Amino acid sequence: VAKTSLTSPPWPEVKLPDPVEEAKYHAEVVQKVNKMIAEGQYGRLFAVVHFASKQWKITSEDLIMMDNVLEAECGDRIRMEKVLLVGADDFTLIGRPLLGKDLVRVEATVIEKTESWPKINMRFWKRHNYQRKKIIVNPQTVLRINTIEIFPCLS
Amino acid sequence: MVLLGAPCWLRSRLTDRFWRVQEVLKYARHFRGRKNRCYKLAIRSVRRAFVKSTKARREKKRFLRALWITRIEAASLEHGLKYPAFISNLLKSQVELNRKMIADLAIYEPKTFKSLAALAQRRRQEGFLAALGDGKEPEGIFSRIVRHY
């Protein structure tokens, strides 16, 4: 068959590596990472957590403020379960989309429950004698992330 | 005799005009020119400032998203991928990070971003191979070049 512009696809031809060798390589990497986690050879861990319909990149001892009410009293410990990504200096664990609860543990404490500064909502149409002013005060919660722990249960 | 209604010589006078004026001027103190001192000019500027801030709160979200997208595009081009390829392949591999997070990771965690780019590249290649299929011609077609006389 003669070669036309449509015989070969417009992207360059790619060859994937051998699946058997790949599986071996993957198993090796997973074992290494498991060993590193078990021995505790990581420094500071960071995690990407989905909380209050937002994603946050958190480490230990940092503060988070959300623009809503949490049904927990000040001083309550909270465990955040929807963890999307956990990383250290040498390795990262990417969840698809979430990581397992037996793999990561993120603990936080509720520190403060306040209100936001009074935000002003104003609507004004010129020459129509129309103006409305509304002061919006949102409740806010401040959390302190205590710890992020990972457990060596990769497979 | 009970007198109903206030007598005519009683007038009510505005006593807190100063504070009503200050309530508006306090929002205009950092403005430029006479509108930070004179009430008549200040109410106009303060009104406009409030309306602009309400509208800006809605547009800030659009603006920030465009900023994140630009940053992700720049970072993924450093790793040899274009933004649409990167994002679509990440979503196909069921990684649900939003653009804000990916932009933050690209700034503060370059190694993690590199691994995400590698993941997207690998998924892209697998997608190409899946699109090619077997490489055989479908049955009903005999050749692509038809000569007719």
Chai-1 contact restraints between the chains, C-beta under 6 A:
chainA,res_idxA,chainB,res_idxB,connection_type,confidence,min_distance_angstrom,max_distance_angstrom,comment,restraint_id
A,V1,B,S143,contact,1.0,0.0,6.0,A-B,restraint_1
A,A2,B,I145,contact,1.0,0.0,6.0,A-B,restraint_2
A,T4,B,R144,contact,1.0,0.0,6.0,A-B,restraint_3
A,W11,B,F128,contact,1.0,0.0,6.0,A-B,restraint_4
A,V14,B,Q125,contact,1.0,0.0,6.0,A-B,restraint_5
A,V48,B,M101,contact,1.0,0.0,6.0,A-B,restraint_6
A,Q55,B,N98,contact,1.0,0.0,6.0,A-B,restraint_7
A,Q55,B,M101,contact,1.0,0.0,6.0,A-B,restraint_8
A,K57,B,D104,contact,1.0,0.0,6.0,A-B,restraint_9
A,G87,B,T112,contact,1.0,0.0,6.0,A-B,restraint_10
A,T92,B,T112,contact,1.0,0.0,6.0,A-B,restraint_11
A,T92,B,S115,contact,1.0,0.0,6.0,A-B,restraint_12
A,R96,B,Q94,contact,1.0,0.0,6.0,A-B,restraint_13
A,P97,B,Q94,contact,1.0,0.0,6.0,A-B,restraint_14
A,P97,B,E96,contact,1.0,0.0,6.0,A-B,restraint_15
A,I120,B,F50,contact,1.0,0.0,6.0,A-B,restraint_16
A,N121,B,T54,contact,1.0,0.0,6.0,A-B,restraint_17
A,M122,B,F50,contact,1.0,0.0,6.0,A-B,restraint_18
A,M122,B,V51,contact,1.0,0.0,6.0,A-B,restraint_19
A,M122,B,T54,contact,1.0,0.0,6.0,A-B,restraint_20
A,F124,B,R47,contact,1.0,0.0,6.0,A-B,restraint_21
A,F124,B,V51,contact,1.0,0.0,6.0,A-B,restraint_22
